[in-house]
Amino acid sequence: MTTTLFDPLQAGALRLANRIVMAPLTRNRAPNAIPGALAAEYYRQRASAGLLISEATAISHQGQGYADVPGLYGSEQLDGWKRVTDAVHAAGGRIVCQLWHVGRISHTSLQPGGAAPVSASALPVQAKTYLHDRGDGRAGFAPTSTPRALAAQELPGIVHTFAAAARNAVHTAGFDGVEIHGANGYLLEQFLKSSANQRSDDYGGSVENRARLLLEVTRAVADAVGGGRTGIRLSPVTPANDIEDADPQPLYAYLARQLAPLDLAYLHIIEGATGGPREVEGRPFDYAAFQTAYRDAGGRGAWLVNNGYDGALASQAVASGRADAVAFGKAFIANPDLVARLRSGAPLNEWDTRTFYGGDARGYTDYPVLPPDGGH
């Protein structure tokens, strides 16, 4: 029998009602890094997804890179997230928290004591972050600050903080699991990819060394909350946040072989450029070979794909066995009832890009849903 998007899926310890996943979506609506009642309503509305992946959530103050994004390192933040997870669970949903350290994609005004952001190497980056005051008294996007290189003796602390955040997420805030953010040019990918890592110690140079921090973090998080409640997001060729690797295929094949024994719940793969084309010019990548390397090494985690999927392409990916589940981003912003719309073939609401980042309920919790009869 052909597998469909609407069939249940066991992803490690996570039992998903369907294979339609809400991707992590930064919305900049958490003042003081605390998710509020509006966030609880936003996620509750979308609880029919097989799995909700929270917006990226900073593991520490140092890990913050944008104004009004949530955190996991203070009691008020955890209390706020507990209200969110309670609302999702009351609606029958499952939700994991994406663990985030932005590294160099930050600004001194967001860092403890106005310090420089941190990274694998002290390389400036052509990227922007979202600030309340860009220097002209207005909120909006501004260039990131030049980072400093993390010292080797600081890296065990980074690993520990990821694990502590995972425990906070699951055991205090009530999440069903966590997703490690190893994509989109943030800290773990800054160590992983050659364009951002010029280190000459055990965390730089070879594929094995550049992958070391990501793998140490993943093992520590899996030890903290269980591999079956741990996912990881990877983006082999995205140019997001000015990141690139000279030869990504062997790098990700190595990662696949190292991640396989950890019995993770899922691998979340961004195909192509995050939020952009599925094929990146000049950056070919064989995703099937990546998946095969993982399976051949004994990896059993669900294979979750993301980027530019509509209902038809997602259905084909699942029916063919190329993917176990599909993540949708902007479509979930505008369609809280995306699962019902995909099931019935109903038209989708169009999203309003003006309300993506910051603001109030407009463009956040006020998108219309289908009537109970699906509009028929």
C-alpha positions as CSV (number, residue, x, y, z in Angstrom):
1,M,0.0,0.0,0.0
2,T,1.3,3.5,-0.9
3,T,2.3,5.7,2.0
4,T,0.7,9.1,2.1
5,L,1.3,12.3,3.9
6,F,-1.6,11.5,6.2
7,D,-0.3,8.2,7.5
8,P,1.1,8.1,11.0
9,L,4.9,7.9,11.6
10,Q,7.0,6.6,14.4
11,A,10.1,8.9,14.6
12,G,12.2,7.5,17.4
13,A,10.2,8.0,20.5
14,L,7.9,10.5,18.7
15,R,4.6,9.1,17.5
16,L,3.3,11.5,14.8
17,A,-0.3,11.5,13.6
18,N,0.7,12.4,10.1
19,R,3.9,13.2,8.1
20,I,3.3,16.9,7.7
21,V,5.7,18.9,9.8
22,M,5.8,22.6,10.7
23,A,9.3,23.9,10.0
24,P,11.0,26.2,12.6
25,L,10.0,29.8,11.8
26,T,11.6,32.8,13.5
27,R,8.8,35.3,14.1
28,N,10.4,37.8,16.6
29,R,7.5,38.0,19.0
30,A,9.1,37.0,22.3
31,P,10.1,40.2,24.2
32,N,12.8,39.5,26.8
33,A,13.2,36.1,25.1
34,I,9.9,34.9,26.8
35,P,7.2,33.3,24.7
36,G,3.8,34.8,25.7
37,A,0.2,33.9,25.4
38,L,0.2,34.9,21.7
39,A,2.8,32.3,21.0
40,A,0.8,29.6,22.8
41,E,-2.2,30.4,20.6
42,Y,0.0,30.5,17.5
43,Y,1.3,27.0,18.1
44,R,-2.0,25.6,19.3
45,Q,-3.7,26.7,16.1
46,R,-1.2,24.5,14.2
47,A,-1.3,21.4,16.4
48,S,-2.8,19.3,13.7
49,A,0.7,19.0,12.1
50,G,2.2,15.6,12.8
51,L,5.0,17.5,14.4
52,L,5.6,21.2,15.3
53,I,9.2,22.3,15.4
54,S,9.5,25.5,17.4
55,E,11.1,28.6,16.2
56,A,14.8,28.6,16.8
57,T,15.4,29.1,20.6
58,A,18.7,30.3,22.0
59,I,20.5,28.0,24.4
60,S,22.2,30.9,26.2
61,H,22.4,34.7,26.1
62,Q,25.6,34.4,24.1
63,G,23.6,32.3,21.6
64,Q,21.1,35.1,20.9
65,G,21.3,36.7,17.5
66,Y,18.1,38.5,16.9
67,A,15.7,40.8,18.9
68,D,12.7,39.2,20.5
69,V,13.6,35.5,19.8
70,P,12.9,33.1,22.7
71,G,15.4,31.4,25.0
72,L,15.7,28.3,27.2
73,Y,18.1,29.6,29.8
74,G,15.8,31.5,32.2
75,S,12.9,30.4,34.4
76,E,10.5,32.9,32.9
77,Q,11.4,31.6,29.4
78,L,10.8,28.0,30.4
79,D,7.5,29.0,32.1
80,G,6.5,30.7,28.8
81,W,7.4,27.6,26.8
82,K,5.5,25.4,29.2
83,R,2.3,27.3,28.4
84,V,3.0,26.7,24.7
85,T,3.6,23.0,25.1
86,D,0.6,22.6,27.4
87,A,-1.6,24.3,24.7
88,V,-0.2,22.1,21.9
89,H,-0.7,18.9,23.9
90,A,-4.2,19.9,24.9
91,A,-5.0,20.2,21.2
92,G,-3.5,16.7,20.5
93,G,-0.2,17.9,19.0
94,R,3.5,17.0,19.3
95,I,6.2,19.7,19.6
96,V,10.0,19.7,19.7
97,C,12.2,22.7,20.5
98,Q,14.9,23.8,18.1
99,L,18.2,24.4,20.0
100,W,20.1,27.4,18.6
101,H,23.4,29.1,19.0
102,V,23.8,31.7,16.3
103,G,27.5,32.1,16.6
104,R,28.7,35.1,14.5
105,I,25.2,35.9,13.2
106,S,24.6,38.4,16.0
107,H,25.4,41.9,17.1
108,T,27.3,43.4,20.0
109,S,24.0,45.0,21.3
110,L,22.5,41.6,21.7
111,Q,25.5,40.0,23.5
112,P,26.2,39.9,27.2
113,G,28.1,43.0,28.2
114,G,28.2,44.2,24.6
115,A,30.8,41.6,23.7
116,A,31.7,40.4,20.3
117,P,29.8,37.4,18.9
118,V,31.7,34.1,18.8
119,S,32.5,31.8,16.0
120,A,34.9,29.1,14.8
121,S,37.2,31.9,13.4
122,A,37.3,35.6,13.6
123,L,36.0,36.2,10.1
124,P,33.5,39.0,9.3
125,V,30.4,37.8,7.5
126,Q,28.1,39.4,5.0
127,A,24.9,38.9,6.9
128,K,22.2,40.8,8.8
129,T,20.3,40.5,12.0
130,Y,17.1,41.9,13.4
131,L,17.4,44.7,15.9
132,H,15.0,47.0,17.8
133,D,17.3,50.0,17.1
134,R,19.5,49.8,14.0
135,G,21.1,53.1,15.1
136,D,18.4,55.2,13.5
137,G,15.8,54.6,16.2
138,R,13.9,52.1,14.1
139,A,13.5,48.3,14.2
140,G,14.7,46.3,11.3
141,F,17.7,44.5,9.8
142,A,21.3,45.6,10.4
143,P,24.7,44.1,9.6
144,T,26.1,41.6,12.1
145,S,29.2,42.4,14.2
146,T,32.6,40.9,13.5
147,P,33.1,37.8,15.8
148,R,35.9,36.5,17.9
149,A,37.2,32.9,17.6
150,L,36.1,30.6,20.4
151,A,39.1,29.2,22.4
152,A,39.4,25.5,22.5
153,Q,38.9,25.5,26.2
154,E,35.5,27.2,25.7
155,L,34.1,24.4,23.6
156,P,33.2,21.9,26.3
157,G,31.1,24.7,27.8
158,I,29.2,25.1,24.5
159,V,28.5,21.3,24.5
160,H,27.4,21.4,28.1
161,T,25.0,24.4,27.4
162,F,23.4,22.5,24.5
163,A,22.8,19.5,26.7
164,A,21.5,21.7,29.6
165,A,19.1,23.5,27.2
166,A,17.8,20.1,25.9
167,R,17.1,19.0,29.5
168,N,15.3,22.3,30.2
169,A,13.2,21.9,27.1
170,V,12.1,18.4,27.7
171,H,12.0,18.1,31.5
172,T,10.9,21.6,32.5
173,A,9.2,23.2,29.5
174,G,7.4,20.0,28.5
175,F,8.6,19.6,24.9
176,D,8.3,16.1,23.3
177,G,11.9,16.4,22.1
178,V,14.5,18.7,20.6
179,E,16.0,19.6,17.3
180,I,19.7,20.6,17.1
181,H,20.2,23.5,14.7
182,G,23.2,22.5,12.6
183,A,22.2,24.5,9.6
184,N,21.8,27.9,7.9
185,G,25.2,29.3,8.8
186,Y,24.8,29.3,12.6
187,L,27.5,28.2,15.1
188,L,27.6,24.5,14.5
189,E,27.8,25.0,10.8
190,Q,30.4,27.7,11.2
191,F,32.6,25.0,12.6
192,L,31.5,22.5,10.0
193,K,32.1,24.4,6.8
194,S,35.4,25.4,5.3
195,S,34.4,29.0,4.5
196,A,33.9,29.9,8.1
197,N,36.5,27.7,9.8
198,Q,40.2,28.5,9.5
199,R,41.2,26.8,12.8
200,S,44.4,24.8,13.1
201,D,43.5,22.9,16.3
202,D,41.4,19.7,16.7
203,Y,38.3,21.6,15.6
204,G,39.6,22.8,12.2
205,G,41.2,21.6,9.0
206,S,40.1,18.0,8.2
207,V,36.5,16.9,7.8
208,E,36.7,14.9,11.0
209,N,37.9,18.0,12.9
210,R,35.4,20.4,11.5
211,A,32.6,17.9,12.3
212,R,33.8,17.4,15.9
213,L,31.8,20.1,17.7
214,L,28.5,19.2,15.9
215,L,29.0,15.6,16.8
216,E,30.0,16.3,20.4
217,V,26.9,18.4,20.8
218,T,24.6,15.8,19.2
219,R,26.0,13.0,21.4
220,A,25.6,15.1,24.5
221,V,22.0,16.1,23.7
222,A,21.1,12.5,22.9
223,D,22.6,11.4,26.2
224,A,20.7,14.2,28.0
225,V,17.2,13.5,26.6
226,G,17.5,10.3,24.6
227,G,18.4,9.8,21.0
228,G,14.8,9.0,20.2
229,R,13.8,12.5,21.3
230,T,16.6,14.2,19.4
231,G,16.6,15.5,15.8
232,I,19.1,17.5,13.9
233,R,18.7,20.0,11.1
234,L,21.3,20.1,8.3
235,S,21.7,22.2,5.2
236,P,24.4,20.8,2.9
237,V,24.6,23.6,0.3
238,T,22.5,26.5,1.6
239,P,24.3,29.9,1.1
240,A,22.3,31.3,4.1
241,N,24.3,33.7,6.3
242,D,27.3,33.7,3.9
243,I,28.3,30.0,4.4
244,E,29.9,27.5,2.0
245,D,31.9,24.3,2.0
246,A,34.5,23.6,-0.6
247,D,33.5,19.9,-0.9
248,P,30.2,19.2,0.9
249,Q,29.5,15.6,-0.3
250,P,32.3,13.8,1.7
251,L,31.7,16.1,4.6
252,Y,28.0,15.1,4.9
253,A,28.8,11.4,4.1
254,Y,31.1,11.5,7.1
255,L,28.4,13.1,9.2
256,A,25.9,10.5,8.1
257,R,28.1,7.7,9.2
258,Q,28.8,9.3,12.6
259,L,25.1,10.2,13.3
260,A,23.8,6.8,12.3
261,P,24.7,5.0,15.6
262,L,23.0,7.6,17.8
263,D,19.5,6.3,17.1
264,L,18.2,9.8,16.5
265,A,14.5,10.5,16.0
266,Y,15.0,12.2,12.7
267,L,17.4,14.0,10.3
268,H,15.9,17.3,9.0
269,I,17.5,18.1,5.6
270,I,17.2,21.4,3.8
271,E,17.4,20.7,0.1
272,G,19.0,23.6,-1.7
273,A,19.0,27.2,-0.5
274,T,17.0,27.8,2.7
275,G,13.8,29.6,1.6
276,G,15.1,29.8,-1.9
277,P,15.7,27.5,-4.9
278,R,15.9,23.8,-4.5
279,E,19.0,23.7,-6.7
280,V,21.8,26.1,-5.9
281,E,23.9,27.1,-8.9
282,G,27.4,25.9,-8.6
283,R,26.7,23.8,-5.6
284,P,25.6,20.3,-6.7
285,F,24.7,17.8,-4.0
286,D,23.5,14.2,-4.2
287,Y,20.9,14.0,-1.4
288,A,20.1,10.4,-2.2
289,A,23.7,9.4,-1.7
290,F,23.7,11.3,1.6
291,Q,20.6,9.3,2.7
292,T,22.1,6.1,1.5
293,A,25.3,6.7,3.5
294,Y,23.2,7.2,6.6
295,R,21.0,4.1,6.1
296,D,24.0,1.9,5.1
297,A,25.7,2.9,8.4
298,G,22.6,1.7,10.3
299,G,20.8,5.0,10.7
300,R,17.1,4.5,11.5
301,G,15.9,8.0,12.1
302,A,13.1,9.4,10.0
303,W,14.2,11.3,6.9
304,L,12.5,14.7,7.0
305,V,12.9,16.9,3.9
306,N,12.4,20.6,3.6
307,N,12.4,23.5,1.1
308,G,10.0,24.5,-1.6
309,Y,7.6,21.6,-1.2
310,D,3.9,21.9,-2.1
311,G,1.3,19.2,-1.5
312,A,2.0,17.3,-4.8
313,L,5.8,17.3,-4.4
314,A,5.5,16.3,-0.8
315,S,3.1,13.5,-1.6
316,Q,5.4,12.1,-4.2
317,A,8.4,12.3,-1.9
318,V,6.6,10.2,0.8
319,A,5.0,7.8,-1.6
320,S,8.3,7.0,-3.3
321,G,10.0,6.4,0.0
322,R,12.5,9.2,-0.7
323,A,11.3,10.9,2.5
324,D,9.5,9.8,5.6
325,A,8.0,13.3,6.3
326,V,8.0,16.8,4.8
327,A,8.4,20.1,6.5
328,F,6.4,23.2,5.4
329,G,7.4,26.7,6.4
330,K,5.7,29.8,5.0
331,A,2.6,27.7,4.1
332,F,2.1,27.0,7.8
333,I,2.4,30.7,8.7
334,A,-0.6,31.5,6.5
335,N,-2.5,28.2,7.0
336,P,-2.9,27.0,10.6
337,D,-5.1,24.2,9.2
338,L,-2.6,23.2,6.5
339,V,-3.1,19.5,7.1
340,A,-6.9,19.8,6.5
341,R,-6.3,22.0,3.4
342,L,-3.8,19.5,1.9
343,R,-6.1,16.6,2.7
344,S,-9.2,18.2,1.0
345,G,-7.4,20.0,-1.8
346,A,-8.7,23.4,-0.5
347,P,-6.9,26.5,-1.7
348,L,-4.2,27.9,0.6
349,N,-4.2,31.4,2.1
350,E,-1.4,33.6,0.9
351,W,1.1,34.8,3.4
352,D,1.9,38.4,4.2
353,T,5.7,38.9,4.3
354,R,5.3,42.3,6.0
355,T,4.2,40.5,9.2
356,F,6.8,37.8,9.3
357,Y,9.1,39.4,11.7
358,G,8.0,41.3,14.8
359,G,4.6,42.8,15.5
360,D,1.4,41.6,17.1
361,A,-1.4,39.1,16.2
362,R,-1.7,40.4,12.7
363,G,-0.1,37.9,10.3
364,Y,0.5,35.6,13.3
365,T,-2.7,34.3,14.8
366,D,-5.4,35.9,12.6
367,Y,-5.2,33.8,9.4
368,P,-8.5,32.2,8.6
369,V,-9.2,28.5,8.8
370,L,-11.7,26.3,6.8
371,P,-15.2,26.0,8.1
372,P,-15.9,22.6,9.8
373,D,-17.2,21.1,6.6
374,G,-14.0,22.0,4.7
375,G,-15.9,24.6,2.7
376,H,-18.0,22.1,0.9
